[in-house]
């Protein structure tokens, strides 16, 4: 066995930027009767933590492809209020005082530690009971960087969302996926950085399929699509639209990168990537031609449940070093509400239901390599 620090070359990650204040709600449980808990109605089983900074500290041992690790969510310089039914109060450097029905404290640090298991071959992460938490985004093993390939990681999971989709497959929720291109010790986020009215948004365009396209119509249709998407191409700095034509099916596919990524993924993860989970189709007219048009929604399946992937990539800025260690990941939220922006390894393992920030950036960065 080897110490995890020697493998991933890190011992802690900083979640947040100096002088940003966090307000986090942490519940004793995550799911109750297969439904998200209403934390307001169950405050006796919850903690409210207000802190200046938040750290994620990773320690563990590696045995082959398996890492048995301990994650510590460490809040720094703040106050906390926990209900009586919140099991084992978090460890603090001060002491807890009972006031009415709540324990309160002022601390320099407040720590909550949980065990996890990381599979470095699949990058799947599990809790102590074997429940899947999401994927390990903090380190891509060097063995995956030796050749050009793609990797898809489940960054966060939202269970039982109110989804306004009429689909054959019942949707259980949504996921935010990181689509990564790996090549020669370089890791890049697939997608476009688009500027819409000075708002920078990271987009992985969903595939669009144009059906009933004849061979002699392809070039004219491509030109027509480029003309209609001129503003988007300018905003996203796209010099050439990625399109492919399937002559046998008479199908022109716009933004076909999803299918290329899917064809290269291995099947050894606990979840399965589905490039076309469902499609929304209609009839359109372009250049006096009537065509079928389908907008494709990718997603994943896990344990018999289906989750649709969000079309917008949350990541504004992402960088790994040549060893595959995450150096920096910036996320943006207009509302300062970032529950879905936390990696599910954190939100699901520590039962973090809501996180509010004074500023609207979440910055995950390596503190000490």
N, C-alpha and C positions, 0 to 999 in steps of 0.2 A: 504494500500500500504506500501511497505517496500523499503528502500534504497537498490540499487543493491549491494553496497559494503558489506552489511550484509549478502547477499545471496551467492555471489560468493567469498567473502573474498579476494577481490583484488580491487585496485583502479587504477593500471597502469601496463603496460607491457613494457618491454624494447625490442626493435627490434634492434639487433646488439650487438657488443662487444665494449668495450671502445677502443677509438683510431682508430676505423674503419671509413673510409670516405664513404659516400653515395652520389651518383648522381642520382636523381630521376626526371623523366619526368611525369608531371601531366597535363592532358587535361581537358578542360571544359566539354566535353561530353565523353561518353564511346563508344557507337555504332552510326554509321551514315549510314542510308539506309541499316541496317543489315550487315554492313561490319566494320571491324576494321579500325579505323582512321589512316591515315599515318601522324604521328605527325610532321614529318619533313616539310610536305607541309602545315601544319596548325599551325605554330609556334605562330601566332598571338593569338591563342586561348589556348596556353599552357604555363606552367611554368616549368622552369628548376631550381631545388633546389639542392644545394650542401651543405652537412652538416656533422658534426662529428658524431652525434648520432641521432637516431630517436626513439620517444616514441609513444606508443599507449595508450591513457588514456580513461578509460571506466567509465561513470557515468550514473546512471539511477534509475528507480523505478520499482519494481516488483508488479504485481497485478495478483495473481494466478499463472498460467503457463506463463504469458506474461510479458515481460520486455520491457519497453519503455526506450531506452538508447540513450546517445549521445557518439559518438566516436570522439576523437580528435587525429589527426595525428600531432604530434609535432616534428618538426625538431629543433635540437639544434646546435648553433655555426656554422654559415655558410653564404652563399650568395645565392641570388635568382634573377631570371630574368623572368618576366612574360609579355606576349603579351598584347596589348591594349584590345583585345576582350575576355580576360580571365575575366569572371564575377567576381565581388567582390574580390578584391585582398586579399590574406591571411592575417590574423592578425599577426603583428610583433611587437617587442618591440622597433623598430627603426622607420624609415619612408621610404616610397617608393619615388624614384626620377625618373622622366621621362627622358630617354635618347634615342633620335631618336624614334623608334617605340616600345620601351620596357620600362617597369618599372623595376628598379633594387633596391636592398637593401642588406645591411649587417646586420645580426641579431644575437641575442643570442637565440631567439626562434622564430619560425614561426609555427602558428597553423591553421589547417583546421578542422572544426567541422561539423559532419553530424549526423542526427538522424537515428536510426535503431530500428527495433522491433525484439526481440528474443523470440521464442517459446521454452521454456525449456523442454517441453514434447517431441517435435520432433527434437529440436536443429536446426531447420531451421531459417535463418535470412533474414529479408526483409528490403527494403528501405522504405522511407516515402510514396511512391506511391504503395507499395505492391509488388514490383518486388523482386524476390528471388535473394539473393546475394551469397548464399553458406550456409555452416553449421557452427555452433558455436563450435570451437575447444577448446576454452579457459576454459570451465568448463563443466564437466559431472555431472549432479545432483546426489546426493547421493541415490535418489530413484531408480536409474538405477544400483547401485552397490551392492544391497543387495543379488542378486543371480547371478549365473554364466550365462553369456549371451554374445552376440556379438553386437557390434555397428559399423556401417559404416558411416563415415562422409565425405562429399564432401569438401576436403581441398581447391582445386582450380579448376577453369574452364577455358578452352581455347576455345573461340568461333571460328567457321569457320576456322579450321586448314586445311592445305593441307594434307589430309590423303590418303595414297596410299593403300586403301582397296577396293576390289570389293565385296560389300555386298548387300543383298536384302534390308536391311533397310538403307536409306540414313543417313550418319553420319554428324552431325552438328558440332562436335568438340570433344575435349577430356577432361577428368577429372582426377585429382589426388585424390585418395581415401585413407583415413586412415581406416584400418581394425583393430578394437580394441577388445580385449578380456577383459571382465569385470568380476571380481570375488572377493568377500569379501573385498571391498574397494581398490582393486588393479586393475590397468589399464595397460594392456600390448599391445604392437604393434604386430600384427600377422605377421609372415614372418621370413625370415632368414637374418642374417648379414653375407655377403659373402666377402671373401678376394681374389680378383683376381689381381695378380701381385702387391700386397701391396696397391691396391685401394679397400677401403671398400664400398660395395654397399648393400643397403637394398632391398631384393627381396621378393615379394610374388609370388611364382611360379604359372603361369597360368596352369589350368587343361589340361591334355593330355588324350585323350580317345583312347583306342585301341579296335577296333571293329572286331567281328568275332572270339572271343577267346572262345575256348571250355573249358569245366570244367577241363579236364585232362591236359590242356596246361597251366593253370594259374601259377602254381609254377615255371615251366621252364621259362615262359615269365617274371615273376617277377625277377628271378635271372639274366636273360639277360639284363633287364632294369637297374638293379643295377650295373652290370658290365659296361655298356655303360656310366653310370652317375657317375662313381667312382670319377672322378676329381671334378665334381660339388659338390658331397657329402662332399668331403674333404674340398673344399674351403668354403662351407657354414656350415661346422660342423654338417652335418645331419647324425645321427647314423642309422636311419631307415626311408626309403622312405614311405610317406603316400600314400597308395594305397587301393582301394576297388574294389570288383568284383560284377557285376550284372549278375547273372547266367541267368535270364530270357532274358536279352538283349544280352548276350554274350559280355559284355563290361567291360574292365578293365580300371579304372580311376586312373591316377597318379596325385598327388597333388589335392585331392578332397575337401580341406578345404573350397573353395569358395562355394560349394554346401551346406556344413554344416552351414556356416555363413548365407547364403540366407534363409535357412529354418527357422531361428530363428528371422529374422527381421520383425518388424511390418510394416503395410501398411499405417501408418498415416502421413508419410512424404509427401512433395509436389513432391518429385521425387521417382522413383521406381528403385530398384536395379535389374539388369538382369544378372544372373550368366553366361548365355551363350547368349551374344548379337549376336555373329556370330562365326563361326568356319572356320578354314582353313584345309581342309582335303586332304589326298593323300593316296596312297597305298605303304606300306613298307614290307620288308621281314626280319623277325627275326627268327633265328633257323629253317630256311627252311619253315617257315610258312608265307603265304601272309595274311596281315592284313590291315584293314583300320586304319588310324591314323588321329586324328583331334586335332589341337591345338585350345583351347577355349579362346575367348576374352570376358571378362565380361564388363559391362558398366551400364549406367543408362538411363532412359527416363524421360524427363521433358517437359511438355507442348507440347507433340507431337513430340519432337525432341530427337534424340539419340546421346549419347556421349560415346565413348570408353574409358575404364579405362587404365591408363598407367601401364605397367607390373612392372616397377621399383618404389618402394616406395622411396620417396625423403628423408624421415626421417632417419637420422643416429642414432640419440639419442632422446628419448622422455620419459618424466616422468611427472606423475601427483601425487599429494599428496593424502592422504586418504579421503579428502573431495571432490576429483574430480577436483581440480583446477590445471591447467597446470603450471608446474614449469619450464620446460625447453624443448625446441624443437630445435634441430640443423639440419640444412640442408646444403647440399654441392653442389657447382656448379663449374665445371672445368673452365668455362669461366668468372666467376665473374658476369654473367648476371642472375638475379634471378627474373624476372617478374613472371614466372610461379611458383616460389617458395614462393611467398607471398600468405597468405591466401586470397581467393577471396573476403572475407568480407572487406579486406583492398583494394585490387587492383580494385574491381568493384565499391565499394562505393566512393572511392576517385579518381577513374579514373587514377590510377597509371599505366602507359603504360610500362615504362622501369625502372629498377633499376639496377645500376651498383655499384659494391663494389671493393675497393682496394684489399681486401682478398676475398677468395671464400667460406667463411662460412657465413651462416645466422643463427644467434642464437636468438631465441625468448625466453625470460626468465622473470619470475616474479621478479619485483623489490621490492615492499613492500606488504607483505601478510596482 
